[in-house]
């Protein structure tokens, strides 16, 4: 090899090494460079916000379902259409189905032992309800047959349910829904069944308030979801404020890690409260949502509310944070002749008790400091 050829090869090797060093240095500088631009941050951080909601008692006395009677069955939509926009707005909406919809084949019935038309479930679904709550003191009014008939119909129309179950296997199935990348788990319990014993062989047909089992359920579901919701059928009927038992259970559920509690049974609205633990965890409690639709005509039983709460989820590759905020109850009212449900803010007639929309709204917010 001549000296000239040797020099050419040497120069090529030097240039090749230099190029490789420059490229590696550039890569290291890019990796080490702090991410400061807003556009870059948007690429690595995601945020989504959803609204979760619930309504109170769907309690169908004979006066209500007789008015809904048609030639082809039952149609409750004329009674519900005025509040449909409010129910369609949330991303995930629930309802407390107080009277079991076992259907006409089992003969419809009213207080004190309810059996309601199947159609109420499909009508609720039409106006925006995504899941029905079945744990209440009237769950077993008409026995296992009514429960199974209702669950068959829920399955037929693809309506999710919780708190009432076919069997132990059904109860063990996690109720988890995903909305806009937010996973939501739902549980439901009732204080009792009006003295009706749980049928032998159907021990899990309805979920009763049992602190030990509730804690197990919450623990099982907590790690699987972003937001954990519990519906509680509790409290004293017709009482405007939560009692000590409600507060005690709310505190226990908060300490167990529950994010949102929706309460039912008093048939009147009770205030919202946010329980703040020393750990930093917060639990939003809607102590009672009142009657959504019924023919009860005692003071304040014609007033209900559409509860909503916002959930904001932020996440990166390293961390996920969930913020639950802005709880609110939009008051509704049932007109006592037609049993139509109205947004209370838009009505010209008053409540049975004389309470106004403003007074009702302020009552639900009274535990907040402004």
C-alpha positions as CSV (number, residue, x, y, z in Angstrom):
1,X,0.0,0.0,0.0
2,X,1.3,3.4,-1.0
3,X,1.7,6.2,1.5
4,X,-1.0,8.2,-0.3
5,X,-3.5,5.3,0.0
6,X,-2.7,4.9,3.7
7,X,-3.3,8.6,4.3
8,X,-6.7,8.5,2.5
9,X,-7.9,5.5,4.6
10,X,-6.7,7.2,7.8
11,X,-8.6,10.4,7.0
12,X,-11.8,8.4,6.3
13,X,-11.5,6.5,9.7
14,X,-11.0,9.8,11.6
15,X,-14.0,11.4,9.9
16,X,-16.2,8.4,10.6
17,X,-15.3,8.3,14.3
18,X,-15.8,12.1,14.6
19,X,-19.3,11.8,13.0
20,X,-20.3,9.0,15.4
21,X,-19.1,11.0,18.4
22,X,-21.0,14.1,17.3
23,X,-24.2,12.1,16.7
24,X,-24.0,10.4,20.2
25,X,-23.3,13.8,21.8
26,X,-26.3,15.3,20.2
27,X,-28.5,12.5,21.3
28,X,-27.3,12.8,24.9
29,X,-27.9,16.5,24.9
30,X,-31.5,16.0,23.6
31,X,-32.2,13.5,26.4
32,X,-30.6,15.6,29.1
33,X,-32.4,18.8,27.9
34,X,-35.2,19.8,30.4
35,X,-38.7,19.8,29.0
36,X,-39.9,23.3,29.4
37,X,-42.1,24.1,26.4
38,X,-45.9,24.0,26.9
39,X,-46.3,22.1,23.7
40,X,-43.9,19.4,24.9
41,X,-45.7,19.1,28.2
42,X,-49.0,18.5,26.4
43,X,-47.5,15.5,24.7
44,X,-46.6,13.8,27.9
45,X,-49.6,14.8,30.2
46,X,-53.2,13.9,29.6
47,X,-56.3,15.4,31.3
48,X,-60.0,14.4,31.1
49,X,-63.0,15.6,33.0
50,X,-66.4,13.8,33.3
51,X,-69.6,14.4,35.2
52,X,-71.2,11.6,37.4
53,X,-74.8,11.9,38.5
54,X,-77.6,10.2,40.3
55,X,-81.3,10.8,41.1
56,X,-83.2,9.7,44.1
57,X,-86.2,7.5,44.6
58,X,-88.2,6.2,41.7
59,X,-91.2,5.1,43.8
60,X,-94.3,4.2,41.8
61,X,-97.5,4.3,43.7
62,X,-100.6,3.1,41.9
63,X,-101.6,6.7,41.3
64,X,-98.5,7.2,39.2
65,X,-98.5,4.0,37.2
66,X,-102.2,4.2,36.5
67,X,-101.7,7.6,34.9
68,X,-99.0,6.0,32.8
69,X,-101.2,3.3,31.5
70,X,-101.6,3.0,27.7
71,X,-103.3,0.6,25.3
72,X,-99.9,-1.1,24.8
73,X,-98.6,-1.1,28.4
74,X,-97.1,1.8,30.4
75,X,-95.4,4.9,29.3
76,X,-93.8,7.2,31.9
77,X,-92.0,9.4,29.4
78,X,-94.6,12.2,29.4
79,X,-94.0,12.5,33.1
80,X,-90.2,12.6,32.7
81,X,-89.5,14.4,29.5
82,X,-89.1,17.9,31.0
83,X,-86.0,16.8,33.0
84,X,-84.5,14.7,30.3
85,X,-81.9,17.3,29.3
86,X,-80.7,17.4,32.9
87,X,-80.3,13.7,33.0
88,X,-78.7,13.4,29.6
89,X,-76.0,15.9,30.4
90,X,-73.8,13.9,32.8
91,X,-71.5,11.2,31.3
92,X,-72.7,8.5,33.8
93,X,-76.1,8.7,35.4
94,X,-77.7,6.4,38.1
95,X,-81.2,6.1,39.6
96,X,-82.5,4.5,42.8
97,X,-85.2,2.1,41.6
98,X,-87.1,2.1,44.9
99,X,-90.1,0.0,43.7
100,X,-89.0,-3.3,42.1
101,X,-90.2,-3.5,38.4
102,X,-91.4,-7.1,38.4
103,X,-93.9,-6.4,35.7
104,X,-97.6,-6.9,35.0
105,X,-97.4,-10.7,34.9
106,X,-96.9,-10.7,38.7
107,X,-99.8,-8.2,39.2
108,X,-98.8,-4.6,39.9
109,X,-99.1,-3.3,43.4
110,X,-98.5,-0.2,45.5
111,X,-97.7,0.7,49.1
112,X,-96.8,-1.0,51.3
113,X,-95.7,-3.9,49.0
114,X,-94.6,-2.5,45.6
115,X,-94.4,-4.1,42.2
116,X,-93.9,-1.8,39.2
117,X,-94.2,-2.0,35.4
118,X,-91.2,-3.2,33.5
119,X,-91.4,-0.1,31.3
120,X,-90.2,2.3,34.0
121,X,-86.7,0.8,33.5
122,X,-86.6,1.3,29.7
123,X,-88.1,4.8,30.1
124,X,-85.4,5.7,32.5
125,X,-82.8,4.4,30.1
126,X,-84.4,6.5,27.3
127,X,-84.0,9.7,29.3
128,X,-80.4,9.1,30.3
129,X,-80.1,6.6,33.1
130,X,-77.1,4.2,32.8
131,X,-77.4,2.1,36.0
132,X,-80.2,1.4,38.5
133,X,-79.7,0.9,42.2
134,X,-81.7,-2.0,43.6
135,X,-80.7,-2.1,47.3
136,X,-83.6,-0.7,49.4
137,X,-86.2,-1.6,51.9
138,X,-88.7,-2.5,49.2
139,X,-86.4,-4.9,47.3
140,X,-88.1,-8.0,48.6
141,X,-91.7,-6.7,48.7
142,X,-92.9,-9.2,46.2
143,X,-90.3,-11.9,46.7
144,X,-87.7,-13.6,44.6
145,X,-90.0,-13.8,41.6
146,X,-90.3,-10.1,41.2
147,X,-86.6,-9.6,41.6
148,X,-85.8,-12.2,39.0
149,X,-88.4,-10.8,36.6
150,X,-86.9,-7.3,37.0
151,X,-83.3,-8.6,36.5
152,X,-84.4,-10.5,33.4
153,X,-85.8,-7.2,32.0
154,X,-82.7,-5.3,32.9
155,X,-80.7,-7.9,31.0
156,X,-83.1,-7.7,28.1
157,X,-82.6,-3.9,27.7
158,X,-78.9,-4.0,28.7
159,X,-79.4,-1.9,31.8
160,X,-76.7,-2.2,34.5
161,X,-77.8,-2.8,38.1
162,X,-76.2,-3.0,41.5
163,X,-77.3,-3.8,45.0
164,X,-79.8,-6.5,44.0
165,X,-78.4,-9.8,42.6
166,X,-79.4,-13.2,41.1
167,X,-77.0,-15.1,43.3
168,X,-73.6,-15.1,44.9
169,X,-71.8,-15.2,41.5
170,X,-73.8,-12.2,40.3
171,X,-72.9,-10.3,43.5
172,X,-69.2,-11.1,43.1
173,X,-69.2,-9.5,39.6
174,X,-67.5,-6.1,39.9
175,X,-69.7,-3.3,38.7
176,X,-67.1,-1.3,36.8
177,X,-67.8,1.1,33.9
178,X,-65.3,3.1,31.9
179,X,-66.1,6.7,30.8
180,X,-63.6,8.7,28.8
181,X,-60.7,6.8,30.3
182,X,-62.0,7.1,33.8
183,X,-62.9,3.8,35.5
184,X,-65.8,3.9,38.0
185,X,-66.7,1.2,40.5
186,X,-70.2,1.1,42.1
187,X,-71.5,-0.6,45.2
188,X,-74.9,-0.3,46.9
189,X,-76.4,-1.4,50.3
190,X,-79.6,-1.1,52.3
191,X,-80.3,-0.9,56.0
192,X,-83.0,-3.6,55.7
193,X,-86.0,-5.0,53.8
194,X,-89.0,-4.0,56.0
195,X,-88.8,-7.0,58.2
196,X,-88.9,-9.5,55.3
197,X,-86.3,-12.3,55.8
198,X,-83.7,-13.0,53.2
199,X,-85.0,-16.2,51.5
200,X,-83.0,-19.3,52.1
201,X,-80.8,-20.1,49.2
202,X,-80.8,-16.5,48.1
203,X,-78.5,-15.0,50.7
204,X,-77.0,-12.5,48.3
205,X,-80.2,-11.4,46.6
206,X,-79.8,-7.9,48.2
207,X,-76.8,-6.2,49.8
208,X,-77.4,-5.3,53.4
209,X,-75.4,-2.7,55.3
210,X,-72.8,-4.8,57.0
211,X,-69.7,-2.8,58.0
212,X,-67.3,-5.8,57.7
213,X,-68.5,-7.0,54.3
214,X,-68.7,-3.4,53.0
215,X,-65.1,-2.9,53.9
216,X,-64.1,-6.1,52.1
217,X,-66.1,-5.0,49.0
218,X,-64.5,-1.6,49.0
219,X,-61.0,-3.0,49.5
220,X,-61.5,-5.4,46.6
221,X,-62.8,-2.7,44.2
222,X,-60.6,0.2,45.3
223,X,-57.4,-0.8,43.5
224,X,-59.3,-1.5,40.3
225,X,-60.9,1.9,39.7
226,X,-60.2,5.6,39.5
227,X,-63.5,6.5,41.3
228,X,-65.3,4.4,43.9
229,X,-69.0,5.1,44.5
230,X,-71.3,3.7,47.2
231,X,-75.1,4.1,47.3
232,X,-76.5,3.9,50.8
233,X,-80.2,3.3,51.7
234,X,-80.1,4.8,55.2
235,X,-81.4,7.5,57.5
236,X,-84.8,8.4,58.9
237,X,-87.7,9.1,56.6
238,X,-88.8,12.7,56.2
239,X,-85.9,14.1,58.2
240,X,-84.1,17.0,56.5
241,X,-80.7,16.4,58.1
242,X,-78.6,13.3,58.3
243,X,-78.6,11.5,61.6
244,X,-75.7,10.2,63.6
245,X,-75.8,6.7,62.0
246,X,-75.6,8.2,58.5
247,X,-72.6,10.3,59.6
248,X,-70.9,7.3,61.2
249,X,-71.3,5.1,58.1
250,X,-70.1,8.0,55.9
251,X,-67.0,8.4,58.0
252,X,-66.3,4.6,57.9
253,X,-66.7,4.6,54.1
254,X,-64.5,7.6,53.7
255,X,-61.7,6.0,55.8
256,X,-62.1,2.8,53.7
257,X,-61.3,4.9,50.6
258,X,-64.7,5.6,49.0
259,X,-64.8,8.7,46.9
260,X,-68.6,9.5,46.5
261,X,-71.6,8.4,48.5
262,X,-75.2,8.8,47.2
263,X,-77.9,8.4,49.9
264,X,-81.5,7.4,49.6
265,X,-84.5,6.5,51.8
266,X,-85.5,9.7,53.7
267,X,-87.7,10.8,50.7
268,X,-86.6,14.4,51.2
269,X,-83.4,16.2,50.3
270,X,-80.6,16.4,52.8
271,X,-77.4,18.5,52.4
272,X,-74.1,17.6,50.7
273,X,-71.0,17.3,52.7
274,X,-67.3,16.8,51.8
275,X,-65.5,14.7,54.4
276,X,-61.8,15.6,54.6
277,X,-59.4,13.1,56.2
278,X,-56.0,13.8,57.7
279,X,-54.6,11.6,55.0
280,X,-55.7,14.1,52.4
281,X,-58.5,11.8,51.1
282,X,-61.8,13.5,50.5
283,X,-65.3,11.8,50.2
284,X,-68.2,13.7,48.8
285,X,-71.5,12.7,50.5
286,X,-75.0,13.3,49.1
287,X,-76.9,12.3,52.3
288,X,-80.3,12.0,50.6
289,X,-81.6,12.8,47.1
290,X,-85.2,12.8,48.0
291,X,-88.0,11.5,45.7
292,X,-87.4,11.8,42.0
293,X,-90.9,10.6,41.1
294,X,-93.7,9.4,43.5
295,X,-97.1,10.5,44.6
296,X,-96.1,11.1,48.3
297,X,-97.7,14.4,49.3
298,X,-96.1,15.1,52.7
299,X,-94.1,18.2,53.3
300,X,-91.0,18.2,51.0
301,X,-91.6,14.8,49.5
302,X,-92.6,16.4,46.2
303,X,-89.0,17.8,46.0
304,X,-86.1,15.8,44.7
305,X,-82.8,16.5,43.2
306,X,-80.4,15.6,40.4
307,X,-77.0,15.2,42.0
308,X,-73.9,15.8,39.9
309,X,-70.2,15.8,40.7
310,X,-67.2,16.5,38.5
311,X,-64.2,14.2,38.2
312,X,-60.9,15.4,36.7
313,X,-58.2,12.8,35.9
314,X,-54.6,13.8,35.1
315,X,-52.0,11.3,34.2
316,X,-48.4,10.9,32.9
317,X,-46.2,7.9,32.5
318,X,-45.2,8.2,36.1
319,X,-48.3,9.4,38.0
320,X,-52.1,9.5,37.9
321,X,-54.2,12.0,40.0
322,X,-58.0,12.1,40.5
323,X,-59.8,15.2,41.6
324,X,-63.4,15.1,42.6
325,X,-65.1,18.5,42.9
326,X,-68.0,20.8,42.3
327,X,-70.8,18.7,43.9
328,X,-74.3,20.1,43.2
329,X,-77.9,19.2,43.5
330,X,-80.3,20.6,40.9
331,X,-83.7,20.6,42.6
332,X,-86.7,19.0,40.9
333,X,-90.4,18.9,41.8
334,X,-93.3,16.6,41.1
335,X,-96.6,18.2,40.1
336,X,-99.3,16.5,42.2
337,X,-102.1,16.1,39.6
338,X,-100.1,14.8,36.6
339,X,-97.0,13.5,38.5
340,X,-94.8,15.2,35.9
341,X,-91.3,15.9,37.1
342,X,-90.1,19.5,36.5
343,X,-86.9,21.4,37.0
344,X,-87.8,23.3,40.1
345,X,-86.1,26.5,38.8
346,X,-88.5,26.6,35.9
347,X,-91.8,26.0,37.6
348,X,-94.6,28.6,38.3
349,X,-96.2,26.4,41.0
350,X,-94.8,26.0,44.5
351,X,-94.0,23.0,46.6
352,X,-96.5,21.4,49.1
353,X,-94.5,22.8,52.0
354,X,-94.1,26.3,50.4
355,X,-90.3,25.9,50.2
356,X,-88.9,27.8,47.2
357,X,-86.3,26.8,44.7
358,X,-83.7,29.1,46.3
359,X,-84.4,27.8,49.8
360,X,-84.1,24.2,48.5
361,X,-80.8,24.9,46.8
362,X,-79.4,26.7,49.8
363,X,-80.4,23.8,52.0
364,X,-78.4,21.3,49.9
365,X,-75.4,23.6,50.1
366,X,-75.6,24.5,53.8
367,X,-72.6,22.5,54.9
368,X,-70.2,24.4,52.6
369,X,-68.5,27.6,53.8
370,X,-68.6,30.4,51.3
